[in-house]
Amino acid sequence: METLRILYTKESYMRFLGHLELMKLFERVFRFNKLPLKFSEGFNPIPRLTFASPLSVGYSSKAEVMEVILNSEIAIQQVKDIKFPDGIKVLDAQFINCKHSLMSKLEFAEYILKVEYDSKVEQLPFEEWVESFLNEKEIFYEKKTKRGTMKAVNALEQIHDMKLLYNAENEVVFRVMLQTGSNGSLNPEKLVDIFGSHYKLNQKVVNIDVERLGLYFTKNGTLTNLYELSEEE
């Protein structure tokens, strides 16, 4: 068995695919291209596909990571040449030898957030707000646990970085690095809600366009792209 890791985009209309639909699409495309897929055992065998931190419907991404188990190696160029519907494109591929699952090592995700308000916000000091927001010690929000109960979470512990990129008329653009993975996660839309509530914004959010730039884990104290995860980590 061989583990093939793929780095790919999910943009345009493909951002509206749910996770199960995305899995079916990859399976169909792999079958069409005659990849030697390894199937699970049992009554209903399925290809062994793994996706790191599935995107919410409507979110786009420039760098998603998935793995598929094959019965044998094939030429990497053959994988790179696989054609998907517009919006999904293979950026890179490699065979890996790694005992760690993608989700077990994933720690952070980077996003561009384009926030549209119902009225002008260009007069508001967003740059100062971002700086003071990050300098707070605690900003709590309520989050539902897997057991269905609510718990208070300090949002600042889940924000690795936050920058203002643009502020004009009724639109604000942030670049953020947020915690994600098995140790907890902060939804980017929830961050916008927490930020607006903290500064008591009168303007209402009418749309948030979320684009994921990459997935990361910590290697020797440095954030490293999840695609580079290896046996040594």
C-alpha positions as a LaTeX table, in Angstrom:
\begin{tabular}{lrrr}
\hline
Residue & $x$ (\AA) & $y$ (\AA) & $z$ (\AA) \\
\hline
Met1 & 0.00 & 0.00 & 0.00 \\
Glu2 & 1.14 & 3.53 & $-0.78$ \\
Thr3 & $-0.13$ & 6.81 & 0.67 \\
Leu4 & $-0.53$ & 9.60 & $-1.87$ \\
Arg5 & $-0.85$ & 13.15 & $-0.51$ \\
Ile6 & $-2.37$ & 15.85 & $-2.72$ \\
Leu7 & $-2.38$ & 19.63 & $-2.41$ \\
Tyr8 & $-5.32$ & 21.18 & $-4.26$ \\
Thr9 & $-7.57$ & 24.22 & $-4.61$ \\
Lys10 & $-11.30$ & 24.46 & $-3.95$ \\
Glu11 & $-12.59$ & 27.65 & $-5.58$ \\
Ser12 & $-15.34$ & 29.06 & $-7.80$ \\
Tyr13 & $-18.54$ & 26.97 & $-7.78$ \\
Met14 & $-16.74$ & 24.06 & $-6.13$ \\
Arg15 & $-16.85$ & 25.95 & $-2.83$ \\
Phe16 & $-20.55$ & 25.06 & $-2.62$ \\
Leu17 & $-19.82$ & 21.32 & $-2.53$ \\
Gly18 & $-20.40$ & 19.70 & 0.84 \\
His19 & $-17.79$ & 17.34 & 2.25 \\
Leu20 & $-19.56$ & 14.12 & 1.23 \\
Glu21 & $-20.08$ & 15.48 & $-2.28$ \\
Leu22 & $-16.40$ & 16.37 & $-2.44$ \\
Met23 & $-15.40$ & 12.85 & $-1.41$ \\
Lys24 & $-17.65$ & 11.36 & $-4.10$ \\
Leu25 & $-16.19$ & 13.73 & $-6.70$ \\
Phe26 & $-12.62$ & 12.70 & $-5.85$ \\
Glu27 & $-13.60$ & 9.04 & $-5.97$ \\
Arg28 & $-15.22$ & 9.41 & $-9.40$ \\
Val29 & $-12.27$ & 11.37 & $-10.79$ \\
Phe30 & $-9.75$ & 8.87 & $-9.40$ \\
Arg31 & $-11.72$ & 5.96 & $-10.86$ \\
Phe32 & $-11.96$ & 7.69 & $-14.25$ \\
Asn33 & $-8.19$ & 8.19 & $-14.24$ \\
Lys34 & $-7.70$ & 4.54 & $-13.25$ \\
Leu35 & $-5.78$ & 5.13 & $-10.05$ \\
Pro36 & $-5.08$ & 1.81 & $-8.26$ \\
Leu37 & $-7.33$ & 2.65 & $-5.30$ \\
Lys38 & $-7.13$ & 0.64 & $-2.09$ \\
Phe39 & $-10.62$ & $-0.15$ & $-0.78$ \\
Ser40 & $-11.78$ & $-0.80$ & 2.76 \\
Glu41 & $-12.87$ & $-4.30$ & 3.66 \\
Gly42 & $-16.40$ & $-5.33$ & 4.54 \\
Phe43 & $-19.85$ & $-5.43$ & 2.99 \\
Asn44 & $-19.60$ & $-1.96$ & 1.41 \\
Pro45 & $-15.96$ & $-1.32$ & 0.41 \\
Ile46 & $-15.03$ & 2.32 & $-0.21$ \\
Pro47 & $-11.79$ & 4.04 & $-1.25$ \\
Arg48 & $-9.59$ & 5.11 & 1.66 \\
Leu49 & $-9.66$ & 8.90 & 1.35 \\
Thr50 & $-8.75$ & 11.36 & 4.11 \\
Phe51 & $-9.30$ & 15.13 & 4.02 \\
Ala52 & $-7.70$ & 17.59 & 6.45 \\
Ser53 & $-10.24$ & 19.87 & 8.18 \\
Pro54 & $-13.12$ & 19.85 & 5.64 \\
Leu55 & $-14.22$ & 23.31 & 4.55 \\
Ser56 & $-17.63$ & 24.71 & 5.43 \\
Val57 & $-19.97$ & 25.00 & 2.45 \\
Gly58 & $-19.41$ & 28.33 & 0.73 \\
Tyr59 & $-15.77$ & 28.68 & 1.81 \\
Ser60 & $-13.08$ & 28.66 & $-0.87$ \\
Ser61 & $-9.46$ & 27.58 & $-0.49$ \\
Lys62 & $-6.14$ & 28.01 & $-2.24$ \\
Ala63 & $-4.42$ & 25.10 & $-0.49$ \\
Glu64 & $-6.31$ & 22.03 & 0.76 \\
Val65 & $-4.66$ & 18.73 & 1.70 \\
Met66 & $-5.98$ & 15.19 & 1.25 \\
Glu67 & $-4.57$ & 11.66 & 1.21 \\
Val68 & $-5.59$ & 8.52 & $-0.63$ \\
Ile69 & $-4.30$ & 4.97 & $-0.18$ \\
Leu70 & $-3.24$ & 3.20 & $-3.38$ \\
Asn71 & $-2.30$ & $-0.42$ & $-4.01$ \\
Ser72 & 0.83 & 0.67 & $-5.86$ \\
Glu73 & 2.76 & 3.80 & $-6.80$ \\
Ile74 & 2.09 & 5.67 & $-10.02$ \\
Ala75 & 3.94 & 8.53 & $-11.71$ \\
Ile76 & 3.52 & 11.79 & $-9.78$ \\
Gln77 & 3.12 & 13.69 & $-13.05$ \\
Gln78 & 0.11 & 11.51 & $-13.83$ \\
Val79 & $-1.48$ & 12.73 & $-10.59$ \\
Lys80 & $-0.62$ & 16.38 & $-11.30$ \\
Asp81 & $-2.23$ & 16.07 & $-14.73$ \\
Ile82 & $-5.59$ & 14.86 & $-13.36$ \\
Lys83 & $-8.39$ & 17.16 & $-14.49$ \\
Phe84 & $-11.17$ & 18.12 & $-12.08$ \\
Pro85 & $-14.17$ & 20.41 & $-12.68$ \\
Asp86 & $-13.31$ & 24.13 & $-12.71$ \\
Gly87 & $-12.42$ & 25.26 & $-9.21$ \\
Ile88 & $-10.49$ & 22.19 & $-8.16$ \\
Lys89 & $-6.90$ & 21.94 & $-9.34$ \\
Val90 & $-4.05$ & 19.68 & $-8.23$ \\
Leu91 & $-1.17$ & 21.93 & $-7.14$ \\
Asp92 & 1.23 & 19.24 & $-6.01$ \\
Ala93 & 1.38 & 15.57 & $-5.08$ \\
Gln94 & 3.79 & 13.24 & $-3.30$ \\
Phe95 & 3.99 & 9.73 & $-1.90$ \\
Ile96 & 4.63 & 9.89 & 1.82 \\
Asn97 & 5.65 & 7.61 & 4.68 \\
Cys98 & 4.03 & 9.14 & 7.74 \\
Lys99 & 2.34 & 7.45 & 10.69 \\
His100 & 0.57 & 10.66 & 11.74 \\
Ser101 & $-2.90$ & 11.47 & 10.47 \\
Leu102 & $-3.41$ & 14.93 & 9.01 \\
Met103 & $-6.00$ & 15.90 & 11.62 \\
Ser104 & $-3.86$ & 14.70 & 14.56 \\
Lys105 & $-1.12$ & 17.22 & 13.69 \\
Leu106 & $-3.20$ & 20.10 & 12.32 \\
Glu107 & $-3.11$ & 23.19 & 14.56 \\
Phe108 & $-3.90$ & 26.35 & 12.57 \\
Ala109 & $-5.66$ & 27.59 & 9.45 \\
Glu110 & $-5.05$ & 30.90 & 7.69 \\
Tyr111 & $-7.92$ & 32.87 & 6.13 \\
Ile112 & $-8.78$ & 36.01 & 4.22 \\
Leu113 & $-12.09$ & 37.40 & 5.52 \\
Lys114 & $-13.96$ & 39.94 & 3.39 \\
Val115 & $-16.69$ & 41.41 & 5.57 \\
Glu116 & $-19.47$ & 43.50 & 4.04 \\
Tyr117 & $-21.59$ & 45.70 & 6.31 \\
Asp118 & $-24.99$ & 47.29 & 5.69 \\
Ser119 & $-23.54$ & 50.82 & 5.92 \\
Lys120 & $-20.19$ & 52.63 & 5.74 \\
Val121 & $-17.46$ & 51.64 & 8.17 \\
Glu122 & $-14.44$ & 53.39 & 6.61 \\
Gln123 & $-14.55$ & 56.06 & 9.32 \\
Leu124 & $-14.06$ & 53.49 & 12.08 \\
Pro125 & $-10.57$ & 52.84 & 13.55 \\
Phe126 & $-10.34$ & 49.15 & 12.63 \\
Glu127 & $-6.55$ & 49.09 & 12.64 \\
Glu128 & $-6.44$ & 50.41 & 16.21 \\
Trp129 & $-9.22$ & 48.03 & 17.19 \\
Val130 & $-7.35$ & 44.99 & 15.88 \\
Glu131 & $-4.25$ & 45.94 & 17.87 \\
Ser132 & $-6.17$ & 46.56 & 21.09 \\
Phe133 & $-8.27$ & 43.43 & 20.54 \\
Leu134 & $-5.16$ & 41.25 & 20.42 \\
Asn135 & $-3.74$ & 42.97 & 23.50 \\
Glu136 & $-6.71$ & 42.04 & 25.64 \\
Lys137 & $-6.13$ & 39.25 & 28.15 \\
Glu138 & $-9.51$ & 37.55 & 27.86 \\
Ile139 & $-12.45$ & 37.76 & 25.47 \\
Phe140 & $-14.86$ & 34.92 & 26.13 \\
Tyr141 & $-17.60$ & 33.45 & 23.96 \\
Glu142 & $-19.98$ & 30.55 & 24.44 \\
Lys143 & $-19.35$ & 27.34 & 22.50 \\
Lys144 & $-21.33$ & 24.11 & 22.41 \\
Thr145 & $-19.42$ & 20.97 & 23.41 \\
Lys146 & $-19.79$ & 17.52 & 21.83 \\
Arg147 & $-22.09$ & 16.65 & 24.74 \\
Gly148 & $-24.39$ & 19.50 & 23.84 \\
Thr149 & $-23.53$ & 21.67 & 26.84 \\
Met150 & $-22.21$ & 25.22 & 26.58 \\
Lys151 & $-18.79$ & 26.32 & 27.82 \\
Ala152 & $-16.94$ & 29.63 & 27.92 \\
Val153 & $-13.89$ & 29.80 & 25.63 \\
Asn154 & $-11.26$ & 32.53 & 25.54 \\
Ala155 & $-11.16$ & 33.54 & 21.86 \\
Leu156 & $-7.72$ & 35.11 & 22.21 \\
Glu157 & $-6.19$ & 31.71 & 22.95 \\
Gln158 & $-7.45$ & 30.58 & 19.54 \\
Ile159 & $-6.10$ & 33.52 & 17.52 \\
His160 & $-2.49$ & 33.18 & 16.43 \\
Asp161 & $-2.52$ & 36.34 & 14.30 \\
Met162 & $-4.95$ & 38.94 & 12.96 \\
Lys163 & $-4.26$ & 41.83 & 10.58 \\
Leu164 & $-6.35$ & 44.46 & 8.86 \\
Leu165 & $-5.69$ & 44.48 & 5.11 \\
Tyr166 & $-8.36$ & 46.86 & 3.83 \\
Asn167 & $-11.06$ & 49.20 & 5.08 \\
Ala168 & $-13.11$ & 51.33 & 2.68 \\
Glu169 & $-16.77$ & 52.26 & 2.34 \\
Asn170 & $-18.75$ & 49.32 & 3.72 \\
Glu171 & $-16.11$ & 46.57 & 3.41 \\
Val172 & $-13.35$ & 45.37 & 5.73 \\
Val173 & $-10.77$ & 42.70 & 4.88 \\
Phe174 & $-8.85$ & 40.76 & 7.54 \\
Arg175 & $-6.07$ & 38.18 & 7.33 \\
Val176 & $-6.20$ & 35.81 & 10.28 \\
Met177 & $-4.49$ & 32.68 & 11.58 \\
Leu178 & $-6.87$ & 30.69 & 13.78 \\
Gln179 & $-6.65$ & 27.54 & 15.83 \\
Thr180 & $-8.20$ & 24.50 & 14.20 \\
Gly181 & $-7.97$ & 20.75 & 14.63 \\
Ser182 & $-8.47$ & 18.22 & 17.41 \\
Asn183 & $-7.43$ & 20.65 & 20.17 \\
Gly184 & $-10.21$ & 23.09 & 19.35 \\
Ser185 & $-11.08$ & 25.56 & 16.65 \\
Leu186 & $-12.42$ & 29.07 & 16.11 \\
Asn187 & $-14.76$ & 29.53 & 13.17 \\
Pro188 & $-13.74$ & 32.62 & 11.13 \\
Glu189 & $-17.32$ & 33.89 & 10.96 \\
Lys190 & $-17.56$ & 33.53 & 14.73 \\
Leu191 & $-14.44$ & 35.66 & 15.05 \\
Val192 & $-16.10$ & 38.45 & 13.05 \\
Asp193 & $-19.12$ & 38.23 & 15.35 \\
Ile194 & $-16.94$ & 38.34 & 18.49 \\
Phe195 & $-14.94$ & 41.29 & 17.15 \\
Gly196 & $-18.05$ & 43.28 & 16.23 \\
Ser197 & $-19.69$ & 42.59 & 19.58 \\
His198 & $-16.56$ & 43.59 & 21.48 \\
Tyr199 & $-16.57$ & 47.04 & 19.87 \\
Lys200 & $-20.37$ & 47.31 & 19.82 \\
Leu201 & $-20.60$ & 47.88 & 16.08 \\
Asn202 & $-23.96$ & 49.33 & 15.05 \\
Gln203 & $-23.41$ & 48.26 & 11.45 \\
Lys204 & $-24.74$ & 44.81 & 10.63 \\
Val205 & $-22.80$ & 42.19 & 8.69 \\
Val206 & $-24.58$ & 41.36 & 5.43 \\
Asn207 & $-21.98$ & 39.00 & 3.94 \\
Ile208 & $-18.68$ & 37.31 & 4.84 \\
Asp209 & $-16.53$ & 35.85 & 2.08 \\
Val210 & $-14.12$ & 33.30 & 3.57 \\
Glu211 & $-11.04$ & 32.07 & 1.70 \\
Arg212 & $-8.62$ & 29.63 & 3.30 \\
Leu213 & $-4.98$ & 30.16 & 2.41 \\
Gly214 & $-3.41$ & 27.17 & 4.11 \\
Leu215 & $-3.30$ & 24.61 & 6.92 \\
Tyr216 & $-0.40$ & 24.47 & 9.38 \\
Phe217 & 1.27 & 22.54 & 12.17 \\
Thr218 & 4.14 & 23.52 & 14.45 \\
Lys219 & 7.62 & 22.24 & 13.56 \\
Asn220 & 10.54 & 23.28 & 15.78 \\
Gly221 & 8.52 & 26.25 & 16.97 \\
Thr222 & 7.68 & 27.40 & 13.44 \\
Leu223 & 4.36 & 27.16 & 11.61 \\
Thr224 & 4.78 & 24.76 & 8.69 \\
Asn225 & 2.38 & 23.89 & 5.89 \\
Leu226 & 0.53 & 20.66 & 6.68 \\
Tyr227 & 1.38 & 19.34 & 3.21 \\
Glu228 & 5.01 & 19.05 & 4.41 \\
Leu229 & 4.14 & 16.79 & 7.37 \\
Ser230 & 6.57 & 13.84 & 7.44 \\
Glu231 & 7.50 & 10.80 & 9.48 \\
Glu232 & 10.03 & 12.81 & 11.49 \\
Glu233 & 7.47 & 15.21 & 13.01 \\
\hline
\end{tabular}
